[in-house]
């Protein structure tokens, strides 16, 4: 799992979110949402058989989508 976390942080690292420019953030959040919306994330092998509670509920997805939309609006307002 540590390898997966390290690899994931190479693509999207919220610890360094403030270091990214607006264009990079916008691309990251669009990619993130596409993976969640398509069901690619979370990965199936983190869910089965022991972590079914890690599955995102519809409410979780709605919260995430609202944040994505707000971040996209902020980035577009700056440009």
N, C-alpha and C positions, 0 to 999 in steps of 0.2 A: 504494500500500500504506500510506503514512503516513496517508492519510485514513481508511482502514479501522481502523488502530490507534487513532487519535484517537477515532473513533466508538465503537470497542469499549470503550475505557477510560471512556467516559461511562456505560457500562452496568455494567462490572466492572473495577475498577482495583485490582490487588493491592498496588500501592504505597501505596494509601490504605485498605487492608483494616482496619487497626486503628482508623481513624476512624469506621467504620460501626458502627451498633448491632447487637445480636444478631438482631433481626428482619430488618433489611436484609441482613445476611450470609446468613441462612437463605434468604431469597427469592432472593438472587443465586446461591447454590450449587444450589438446586433448579432454577432456570432454566438454569444452566450445564449441569447433568447432563442435563436434558431435551433440550437441543440436541445434546449429544454422543450420547446414547442414540438419538435419532431420526435421526442422520446429518447433521444440519444443520451441524455443526461437526466438523472444519474445513471451510470452504467449498470446493466443488469446484474453483473457479478457482485456489485455492492449491495444489491437488494435481496438476492436469493442466496441461501434460504434463511439467513439469520437477521437481515436488516430491512424487513418489509416496511418498517416505519420510516425509512429514509425516502420512500416514494413521495414525490411532491403531490400534494392534494390540489384540487382545483383552486382552493383559496390561496395556497402557497403560490401557485402559478399566477393568479390574479395580482397578488402583492408584488411579485417579481416583475410582471408586465407593467404595472403602474410605475415602478421604479425605473425600468428601462425607458418607458415613454417620457418620464420626467427628465432623466439624464439626456435623452436625445433632444428634448426641447431646450435644455440649458446649453447644450453644445451648439445647436443651430442658432440660438439667440446671440451667441458670442461671435458667430461668423458673419 
